[in-house]
Amino acid sequence: MYENIKKKILVTCALPYANGPIHIGHMLEHIQADIWVRYKKLIGYNNIWFICADDSHGTAIMLNAKELNISPNVLISDIFYDHLGDFSAFNISYDYFSSTHHIENMYFLHKVYYQLKLKKLIKVKSILQLYDTKENIFLPDRFVRGTCPNCFSKNQYGDNCSSCGAIYQAEDLINPISSISYTIPVMRSSAHIFLDLKKLQTVLFQWIQSGVMYDQIVNHMKTWFKKDLKNWNISRDLPYFGFQVPDMLNKYFYVWLDATIAYISTFKQFCRQNNSLNFHEFWKEDSKTELYHFIGKDIIYFHALFWPAILEGMNFRKPTKIFVHGHVTLKGIKFSKSKNNSITIKNWLKYFDSDSLRYYYASKLSANIEDIEFDIQDFVYKINSDIVNKIVNLAARSASFLNKYFDSVLSKEIENHDLYNHFVSLNYQINNFFHNGEFHLVIKHVIQLADLANQYINDKKPWNIVIKKGNRDLQNICSMGINLFRIIMIYLKPIIPDISKKSELFLLNELSWNNLHIPLINHRIAIFKPLYTRINIIDINDLMI
């Protein structure tokens, strides 16, 4: 695969909602994107930037702040710094992190709104909506639960079904119930603003087939185009926490409109702090830069229809590629705070570290959108078997002889050139796996290499060699083990950054992809200290919030 490392790239994750702590289900996406960005930097990309923001608007935040007896502004500010701490603890390497509740985002919201109106892509019409008569509030989609009108699964949200993926209006639910008062809502009329997707249907249909997403997702999306696309309601009624529509009294922009536009506004904020970046170079319609989004499968609709529709209306560029992942599940049920089956980052870190979860997710992540089942026994077995027994042990068993008998100096030659060259030659395959988001194949091939390296040590049996001064066979064998360990850690550097840093301190050498083919010859290493220790199985209930 040809890599143009001078290409300028912008990478984003979907915005975490500023209404509570990050849990390990949320973290999947940020880990996935961070691994991809770190890989790109490792192979030589210097012009890649990684941004995100808190999704800080909506009825849920307003109601939560009311319950806590604080203002929404105080709530989102507290959670903003809480989220930053969680991402930092997991080595998520954002270049800039912002919030949708920012004046820059309001500016672009207004700009988008007036531009869409100018292009006659905005319609205003009265519609019937579900209304909670007890709380005196029009119910947002996420505050209505009922039976899916498509597959009849119960307890589904008012905008889409988590079981079959159907998209619908809240009033289409069977037996809807308000999640706020648990009463049966009534229908009431209200005027709203709509984005006319039908006018953009041909453009959008062509775009989804341009290679921006994998075929599995595109084939599913084509079903949406069998009929005319429905217009998208981009406004909400009072009471609401968000930005007001400038020319309509008591109307607010829908949270999903300013959440996507925050990709633009956050980058604009970043450009103000980084004078070397040209905002228009990245967002103009004929931009030569690349734009990558990492999202969950439950928000494909927003990113594959609404978001490109907005960009089309603005004469802005569209994404280069959208990576889509499945959910993290526990016993088949999606991790969710509302379902009381989530594990917060802070609780996770009481028992485990960040590299272990990064590695576990990487071993499961592929180009498809299948859910990832979190199994505590599988997790503990994989970490102890792969990282401790196969990778760290390779370094430990090789270093022990070198530290003790050879003043920690590696030999002046490579004992097995064919084996070393085999390890190096796999970089082309592993490069492709990283680029395509097939991280599970990276792990699979790296563990195969670790098995080969350990088999090499087992076959050579350095512990049986008679120890005598200047025994070059022993030094050569152990030096070979260290060099193979180094290659393995270069491949794993984007995935397990903390262990990689410790490995660099041990090797007294940077883990560099560009120097992969150059072995460490006549090179001094440090005295070996444990790079990682075995983890123990705990009761999953101890982890739950």
C-alpha positions as CSV (number, residue, x, y, z in Angstrom):
1,M,0.0,0.0,0.0
2,Y,1.4,3.4,-1.0
3,E,1.4,5.9,1.8
4,N,1.5,9.6,1.1
5,I,2.8,10.7,4.5
6,K,2.7,14.3,3.5
7,K,-1.1,14.2,3.3
8,K,-3.0,16.4,5.7
9,I,-5.5,14.5,7.8
10,L,-8.2,15.5,10.3
11,V,-9.7,12.8,12.5
12,T,-12.7,13.0,14.8
13,C,-14.8,10.8,17.2
14,A,-18.5,11.2,17.7
15,L,-19.1,13.6,20.6
16,P,-19.5,12.1,24.1
17,Y,-22.7,13.3,25.8
18,A,-22.0,15.7,28.7
19,N,-24.5,14.2,31.0
20,G,-22.4,11.8,33.0
21,P,-19.1,9.9,33.2
22,I,-17.4,8.0,30.4
23,H,-17.8,4.3,30.7
24,I,-15.9,1.5,29.0
25,G,-18.5,1.2,26.3
26,H,-18.0,4.8,25.3
27,M,-14.2,4.3,25.4
28,L,-14.2,1.7,22.6
29,E,-14.6,4.4,19.9
30,H,-11.9,6.8,21.4
31,I,-9.5,3.9,21.7
32,Q,-10.2,2.8,18.1
33,A,-9.6,6.2,16.7
34,D,-6.5,6.9,19.0
35,I,-4.9,3.6,17.8
36,W,-5.4,4.6,14.2
37,V,-4.0,8.1,14.7
38,R,-1.0,6.8,16.7
39,Y,-0.3,4.3,13.9
40,K,-0.3,7.0,11.3
41,K,2.1,9.1,13.3
42,L,4.3,6.0,13.9
43,I,4.7,5.4,10.2
44,G,5.7,9.0,9.6
45,Y,2.6,11.2,9.3
46,N,3.3,14.6,10.8
47,N,0.3,16.4,9.4
48,I,-2.5,14.5,11.2
49,W,-4.8,16.2,13.8
50,F,-7.2,14.5,16.2
51,I,-10.1,16.5,17.6
52,C,-13.3,16.0,19.6
53,A,-15.8,17.9,21.8
54,D,-18.5,17.3,24.4
55,D,-22.0,17.2,23.2
56,S,-23.3,19.7,25.7
57,H,-26.9,20.4,24.8
58,G,-30.3,18.8,25.1
59,T,-33.3,18.1,27.3
60,A,-31.4,15.4,29.3
61,I,-28.8,17.9,30.5
62,M,-31.4,20.4,31.4
63,L,-33.4,17.9,33.4
64,N,-30.3,16.4,35.1
65,A,-29.1,19.9,36.1
66,K,-32.5,20.7,37.5
67,E,-32.5,17.5,39.6
68,L,-29.0,18.3,40.9
69,N,-30.2,21.9,41.7
70,I,-27.4,23.5,39.5
71,S,-27.4,25.3,36.3
72,P,-26.8,23.4,33.0
73,N,-23.6,25.5,32.5
74,V,-22.2,24.3,35.8
75,L,-23.1,20.7,35.0
76,I,-21.5,20.7,31.5
77,S,-18.4,22.5,32.8
78,D,-17.9,19.9,35.6
79,I,-18.4,17.0,33.2
80,F,-16.1,18.6,30.6
81,Y,-13.1,18.4,32.9
82,D,-14.2,14.9,34.1
83,H,-14.2,13.7,30.5
84,L,-10.8,15.2,29.8
85,G,-9.4,13.3,32.8
86,D,-10.9,10.0,31.7
87,F,-9.4,10.4,28.1
88,S,-6.1,11.4,29.5
89,A,-6.0,8.3,31.8
90,F,-6.5,6.2,28.7
91,N,-3.8,8.0,26.6
92,I,-6.4,9.3,24.1
93,S,-4.2,11.8,22.2
94,Y,-6.6,14.6,21.3
95,D,-4.9,17.6,19.9
96,Y,-8.0,19.7,20.8
97,F,-11.1,19.0,22.8
98,S,-14.0,21.5,23.0
99,S,-17.7,21.7,23.7
100,T,-20.8,22.3,21.5
101,H,-21.7,25.0,24.0
102,H,-19.2,27.4,22.6
103,I,-19.7,30.8,20.8
104,E,-17.8,29.4,17.8
105,N,-20.3,26.6,17.4
106,M,-23.2,29.1,17.7
107,Y,-21.6,31.1,14.9
108,F,-21.4,28.2,12.6
109,L,-24.9,27.0,13.5
110,H,-26.3,30.4,12.4
111,K,-24.1,30.3,9.3
112,V,-25.3,26.8,8.3
113,Y,-29.0,27.8,9.1
114,Y,-29.0,30.9,6.9
115,Q,-27.1,29.1,4.1
116,L,-29.6,26.3,4.0
117,K,-32.4,28.8,3.9
118,L,-30.7,30.6,1.1
119,K,-30.6,27.3,-0.9
120,K,-34.3,26.7,-0.1
121,L,-33.4,23.5,1.8
122,I,-35.3,24.7,4.9
123,K,-39.0,24.2,5.4
124,V,-41.3,25.2,8.3
125,K,-44.4,23.2,9.0
126,S,-46.6,22.3,11.9
127,I,-46.5,18.7,13.2
128,L,-48.0,16.6,15.9
129,Q,-45.7,15.6,18.7
130,L,-45.8,13.6,21.8
131,Y,-46.4,15.9,24.8
132,D,-46.1,15.1,28.6
133,T,-49.1,16.8,30.2
134,K,-47.7,16.1,33.7
135,E,-44.3,17.8,33.1
136,N,-45.7,20.3,30.5
137,I,-43.0,19.4,28.0
138,F,-42.8,18.2,24.4
139,L,-40.9,14.9,24.6
140,P,-37.6,14.6,22.8
141,D,-37.0,11.3,21.1
142,R,-34.8,9.9,23.9
143,F,-37.4,10.6,26.5
144,V,-40.0,8.3,24.9
145,R,-40.0,4.6,25.2
146,G,-42.2,2.1,23.5
147,T,-42.5,-0.9,21.1
148,C,-40.6,-0.6,17.8
149,P,-43.2,-0.3,14.9
150,N,-40.9,-2.4,12.7
151,C,-39.7,-5.4,14.7
152,F,-41.9,-5.0,17.8
153,S,-39.0,-5.0,20.2
154,K,-40.1,-3.5,23.5
155,N,-38.5,-0.6,25.5
156,Q,-37.1,1.2,22.4
157,Y,-36.2,4.9,22.1
158,G,-38.3,7.3,20.1
159,D,-35.9,7.8,17.2
160,N,-34.4,4.4,16.4
161,C,-34.6,0.7,17.4
162,S,-31.5,-0.8,19.0
163,S,-32.7,-4.3,18.0
164,C,-33.4,-3.9,14.2
165,G,-31.9,-0.5,13.5
166,A,-35.1,1.0,12.1
167,I,-35.4,4.8,12.1
168,Y,-38.8,6.3,12.9
169,Q,-40.6,9.2,14.5
170,A,-41.4,9.0,18.2
171,E,-45.1,9.2,17.5
172,D,-44.7,6.0,15.4
173,L,-43.9,4.0,18.6
174,I,-46.5,1.5,19.8
175,N,-47.7,2.1,23.3
176,P,-45.3,5.1,24.0
177,I,-44.5,6.1,27.5
178,S,-42.8,9.3,28.8
179,S,-39.4,8.4,30.4
180,I,-39.8,11.6,32.5
181,S,-43.1,11.1,34.2
182,Y,-43.9,7.5,33.1
183,T,-47.3,8.7,31.9
184,I,-48.9,8.2,28.5
185,P,-48.1,11.2,26.3
186,V,-50.7,13.0,24.2
187,M,-50.4,14.5,20.7
188,R,-50.0,18.2,20.3
189,S,-49.2,20.5,17.4
190,S,-46.1,22.6,17.1
191,A,-44.3,24.4,14.2
192,H,-40.8,23.2,13.4
193,I,-37.9,23.7,11.0
194,F,-37.0,20.9,8.6
195,L,-34.1,20.2,6.4
196,D,-35.4,19.0,3.0
197,L,-33.4,15.8,2.5
198,K,-35.5,14.9,-0.6
199,K,-33.9,17.6,-2.6
200,L,-30.5,16.1,-1.8
201,Q,-31.5,12.5,-2.2
202,T,-29.6,11.9,-5.5
203,V,-26.4,13.5,-4.2
204,L,-26.5,11.5,-1.0
205,F,-27.2,8.2,-2.7
206,Q,-24.2,8.7,-5.0
207,W,-22.0,9.8,-2.0
208,I,-22.7,6.7,0.1
209,Q,-21.4,4.5,-2.7
210,S,-18.2,6.5,-3.2
211,G,-16.1,4.2,-0.9
212,V,-16.6,6.3,2.2
213,M,-18.0,3.3,4.1
214,Y,-17.6,-0.5,3.9
215,D,-20.1,-2.5,1.8
216,Q,-21.8,-4.0,4.7
217,I,-23.0,-0.6,5.9
218,V,-23.7,0.8,2.4
219,N,-26.0,-2.2,1.6
220,H,-28.0,-1.5,4.7
221,M,-28.2,2.2,4.0
222,K,-29.5,1.6,0.5
223,T,-32.8,0.5,2.1
224,W,-33.3,4.0,3.3
225,F,-33.4,5.2,-0.4
226,K,-36.2,2.8,-1.6
227,K,-38.6,5.6,-0.7
228,D,-38.2,9.3,-0.6
229,L,-36.0,10.4,2.4
230,K,-38.0,12.0,5.2
231,N,-37.3,15.6,6.0
232,W,-35.2,16.1,9.2
233,N,-36.6,18.1,12.1
234,I,-33.7,20.4,13.2
235,S,-35.6,22.4,15.9
236,R,-37.0,21.8,19.4
237,D,-39.4,23.5,21.7
238,L,-39.0,25.1,25.1
239,P,-37.9,24.2,27.7
240,Y,-34.6,23.2,26.2
241,F,-30.9,23.8,26.8
242,G,-29.1,24.8,23.7
243,F,-28.8,27.6,21.1
244,Q,-31.9,29.5,20.0
245,V,-33.0,29.6,16.4
246,P,-32.4,33.3,15.5
247,D,-35.6,34.0,13.7
248,M,-38.1,31.8,15.5
249,L,-39.4,32.6,19.0
250,N,-39.0,29.9,21.6
251,K,-37.4,27.4,19.2
252,Y,-34.0,25.8,19.7
253,F,-31.6,24.0,17.4
254,Y,-31.8,20.2,17.8
255,V,-28.8,18.8,19.6
256,W,-27.8,16.6,16.7
257,L,-27.5,19.6,14.4
258,D,-24.9,21.4,16.6
259,A,-23.2,18.1,17.5
260,T,-22.2,17.5,13.9
261,I,-21.4,21.2,13.2
262,A,-19.1,21.0,16.2
263,Y,-16.6,19.1,14.0
264,I,-16.3,22.3,12.0
265,S,-16.3,24.8,14.9
266,T,-13.9,22.7,17.1
267,F,-11.4,22.7,14.3
268,K,-11.9,26.4,13.8
269,Q,-11.0,26.9,17.5
270,F,-8.0,24.8,17.1
271,C,-6.8,26.8,14.1
272,R,-7.0,30.0,16.1
273,Q,-4.5,28.4,18.5
274,N,-2.4,26.9,15.8
275,N,-1.5,29.5,13.1
276,S,0.1,26.9,10.9
277,L,-3.3,25.4,10.1
278,N,-5.5,26.8,7.4
279,F,-9.2,26.3,8.2
280,H,-10.5,26.6,4.6
281,E,-7.8,24.3,3.3
282,F,-9.5,21.5,5.3
283,W,-13.2,22.4,4.7
284,K,-13.5,23.8,1.2
285,E,-15.4,21.8,-1.3
286,D,-12.4,20.8,-3.4
287,S,-10.1,20.2,-0.4
288,K,-7.1,17.9,-0.9
289,T,-6.9,17.1,2.8
290,E,-8.6,14.0,4.3
291,L,-11.4,13.8,6.9
292,Y,-12.0,10.6,8.9
293,H,-14.8,10.0,11.4
294,F,-15.1,7.2,13.9
295,I,-18.6,6.5,15.1
296,G,-20.9,3.8,16.5
297,K,-23.4,1.9,14.4
298,D,-26.4,3.6,16.1
299,I,-25.6,7.0,14.6
300,I,-24.8,6.0,11.0
301,Y,-28.0,7.8,10.0
302,F,-26.9,11.1,11.3
303,H,-23.4,10.9,9.8
304,A,-24.3,9.3,6.5
305,L,-27.3,11.4,5.7
306,F,-27.8,14.5,7.8
307,W,-24.1,15.4,8.1
308,P,-23.2,15.2,4.4
309,A,-26.5,17.0,3.6
310,I,-25.4,19.9,5.8
311,L,-21.9,19.9,4.2
312,E,-23.6,19.9,0.7
313,G,-25.7,22.9,1.7
314,M,-22.6,24.7,3.0
315,N,-20.5,23.9,-0.1
316,F,-18.0,22.2,2.3
317,R,-16.1,19.0,1.7
318,K,-17.5,15.6,2.8
319,P,-15.7,12.9,4.8
320,T,-13.1,10.8,3.2
321,K,-14.1,7.7,5.2
322,I,-16.3,6.8,8.1
323,F,-15.2,4.0,10.4
324,V,-18.2,2.3,12.1
325,H,-18.0,0.0,15.1
326,G,-20.6,-2.0,17.0
327,H,-21.6,-1.7,20.7
328,V,-19.8,-3.1,23.7
329,T,-22.2,-5.6,25.4
330,L,-22.3,-7.5,28.6
331,K,-24.3,-10.8,28.4
332,G,-25.6,-9.6,25.1
333,I,-26.9,-6.2,26.4
334,K,-25.4,-2.9,25.3
335,F,-23.4,-1.1,28.0
336,S,-25.6,1.7,29.2
337,K,-25.8,4.0,32.2
338,S,-29.6,3.9,31.9
339,K,-29.6,0.1,32.0
340,N,-27.4,0.1,35.1
341,N,-24.8,-2.2,33.4
342,S,-22.0,0.2,32.7
343,I,-18.4,0.3,34.1
344,T,-17.1,3.8,34.5
345,I,-13.5,4.6,33.6
346,K,-12.7,5.6,37.2
347,N,-14.1,2.3,38.5
348,W,-12.2,0.4,35.9
349,L,-8.9,2.0,36.9
350,K,-9.4,0.9,40.5
351,Y,-8.8,-2.6,39.4
352,F,-7.0,-2.6,36.0
353,D,-5.0,-0.3,33.8
354,S,-5.7,1.4,30.5
355,D,-3.4,-0.6,28.2
356,S,-5.2,-3.9,29.1
357,L,-8.6,-2.6,27.8
358,R,-6.9,-1.0,24.8
359,Y,-5.3,-4.3,23.9
360,Y,-8.5,-6.3,24.5
361,Y,-10.6,-4.0,22.3
362,A,-7.9,-4.0,19.6
363,S,-8.1,-7.8,19.6
364,K,-11.8,-7.6,18.8
365,L,-12.0,-4.6,16.4
366,S,-12.5,-5.3,12.8
367,A,-14.0,-3.6,9.7
368,N,-17.5,-5.0,10.4
369,I,-20.0,-3.6,12.9
370,E,-20.6,-6.6,15.1
371,D,-21.0,-6.0,18.8
372,I,-18.1,-6.7,21.1
373,E,-19.0,-8.9,24.1
374,F,-17.0,-8.0,27.2
375,D,-16.2,-11.2,29.1
376,I,-14.2,-10.7,32.2
377,Q,-12.7,-14.2,32.1
378,D,-11.8,-13.9,28.4
379,F,-10.3,-10.5,29.1
380,V,-8.1,-11.7,32.0
381,Y,-7.0,-14.8,30.1
382,K,-6.1,-12.8,27.0
383,I,-4.0,-10.2,28.9
384,N,-2.1,-12.8,30.9
385,S,-1.6,-15.1,28.0
386,D,-0.6,-12.6,25.4
387,I,1.0,-9.7,27.1
388,V,2.5,-11.3,30.2
389,N,3.3,-14.9,29.1
390,K,4.2,-14.3,25.5
391,I,5.5,-10.7,25.0
392,V,6.8,-9.5,28.3
393,N,8.2,-12.9,29.2
394,L,10.2,-12.9,25.9
395,A,12.0,-9.8,27.1
396,A,12.5,-11.0,30.6
397,R,14.0,-14.4,29.8
398,S,16.3,-12.9,27.2
399,A,17.4,-9.9,29.4
400,S,18.2,-12.0,32.5
401,F,21.3,-13.5,30.9
402,L,22.4,-10.3,29.1
403,N,22.1,-8.3,32.3
404,K,24.0,-10.9,34.4
405,Y,26.7,-12.2,32.1
406,F,27.3,-9.6,29.3
407,D,27.1,-6.2,31.1
408,S,23.7,-5.7,29.4
409,V,25.3,-5.4,26.0
410,L,23.7,-7.0,22.9
411,S,25.9,-9.0,20.5
412,K,27.5,-7.7,17.4
413,E,25.5,-9.9,15.1
414,I,22.0,-11.3,14.4
415,E,22.0,-15.0,15.1
416,N,19.1,-15.9,12.7
417,H,18.8,-13.5,9.8
418,D,15.9,-15.4,8.1
419,L,13.8,-15.2,11.3
420,Y,14.6,-11.5,11.8
421,N,13.8,-10.7,8.2
422,H,10.5,-12.6,8.5
423,F,9.5,-10.4,11.5
424,V,10.4,-7.2,9.6
425,S,8.7,-8.3,6.3
426,L,5.3,-8.6,8.0
427,N,5.3,-4.8,8.4
428,Y,3.5,-4.4,5.0
429,Q,0.6,-6.6,6.1
430,I,0.4,-5.1,9.5
431,N,0.5,-1.6,7.9
432,N,-2.6,-2.5,5.8
433,F,-4.4,-4.0,8.8
434,F,-3.9,-0.8,10.8
435,H,-5.0,1.4,7.9
436,N,-8.2,-0.5,7.3
437,G,-9.1,-0.7,11.0
438,E,-8.5,-4.4,11.2
439,F,-6.9,-4.3,14.5
440,H,-7.8,-7.8,15.4
441,L,-5.6,-9.0,12.6
442,V,-2.7,-6.9,13.9
443,I,-3.0,-8.7,17.2
444,K,-3.4,-12.1,15.6
445,H,-0.2,-11.7,13.6
446,V,1.8,-10.1,16.4
447,I,0.9,-13.1,18.7
448,Q,2.0,-15.5,16.0
449,L,5.3,-13.7,15.9
450,A,5.6,-13.8,19.7
451,D,5.0,-17.6,19.5
452,L,7.7,-17.9,16.9
453,A,10.1,-15.9,19.1
454,N,9.4,-17.9,22.2
455,Q,9.8,-21.1,20.2
456,Y,13.1,-19.9,19.0
457,I,14.3,-19.4,22.6
458,N,12.8,-22.7,23.7
459,D,14.6,-24.5,20.8
460,K,18.0,-22.8,21.6
461,K,17.6,-23.5,25.4
462,P,20.0,-20.7,26.6
463,W,19.6,-21.9,30.2
464,N,21.4,-25.2,29.2
465,I,24.4,-23.4,27.7
466,V,27.5,-23.7,29.9
467,I,28.2,-20.3,31.3
468,K,31.7,-19.1,30.7
469,K,33.3,-15.8,30.1
470,G,32.7,-14.5,26.6
471,N,30.3,-17.2,25.5
472,R,29.1,-15.7,22.2
473,D,26.4,-18.3,21.6
474,L,24.5,-17.4,24.7
475,Q,24.9,-13.7,24.0
476,N,23.7,-14.1,20.4
477,I,20.6,-16.1,21.3
478,C,19.5,-13.7,24.0
479,S,20.2,-10.7,21.8
480,M,18.1,-12.2,19.1
481,G,15.3,-12.6,21.6
482,I,15.6,-8.9,22.5
483,N,15.5,-7.8,18.9
484,L,12.4,-9.9,18.1
485,F,10.8,-8.4,21.2
486,R,11.6,-4.9,19.9
487,I,9.9,-5.6,16.6
488,I,6.8,-6.9,18.3
489,M,6.6,-3.8,20.5
490,I,7.0,-1.5,17.5
491,Y,3.9,-3.1,16.0
492,L,2.0,-2.8,19.3
493,K,3.1,0.8,20.1
494,P,-0.1,2.4,18.9
495,I,-2.2,-0.1,20.9
496,I,-0.4,-0.2,24.3
497,P,1.4,3.2,24.8
498,D,2.2,2.7,28.5
499,I,4.0,-0.6,28.1
500,S,5.7,0.8,25.0
501,K,7.2,3.7,27.0
502,K,8.5,1.2,29.6
503,S,9.9,-0.9,26.8
504,E,11.7,2.1,25.3
505,L,13.3,2.8,28.7
506,F,14.3,-0.9,29.0
507,L,15.7,-1.0,25.4
508,L,17.3,2.5,25.7
509,N,16.0,2.9,22.2
510,E,12.9,4.5,20.6
511,L,10.4,2.1,19.1
512,S,10.5,3.5,15.6
513,W,8.7,2.0,12.5
514,N,11.2,3.6,10.2
515,N,14.1,1.8,11.9
516,L,12.2,-1.5,12.1
517,H,14.7,-3.2,9.7
518,I,17.8,-2.0,11.6
519,P,18.6,-4.4,14.5
520,L,20.1,-3.4,17.8
521,I,23.8,-4.4,17.4
522,N,26.4,-4.0,20.1
523,H,23.8,-1.9,22.0
524,R,23.4,-1.6,25.7
525,I,20.1,-2.2,27.3
526,A,18.9,-1.3,30.8
527,I,18.6,-3.7,33.7
528,F,15.3,-5.4,33.2
529,K,12.4,-4.3,35.4
530,P,8.9,-5.9,35.1
531,L,7.1,-4.3,32.2
532,Y,3.7,-5.7,33.2
533,T,2.3,-8.0,35.9
534,R,-0.4,-10.6,35.8
535,I,-4.0,-9.5,36.5
536,N,-6.5,-11.4,38.5
537,I,-10.1,-12.2,37.8
538,I,-12.6,-10.2,39.9
539,D,-16.3,-10.3,40.2
540,I,-17.9,-8.3,37.4
541,N,-20.3,-6.8,40.0
542,D,-17.3,-5.1,41.7
543,L,-16.7,-3.1,38.5
544,M,-20.3,-2.0,37.9
545,I,-21.5,1.4,38.9
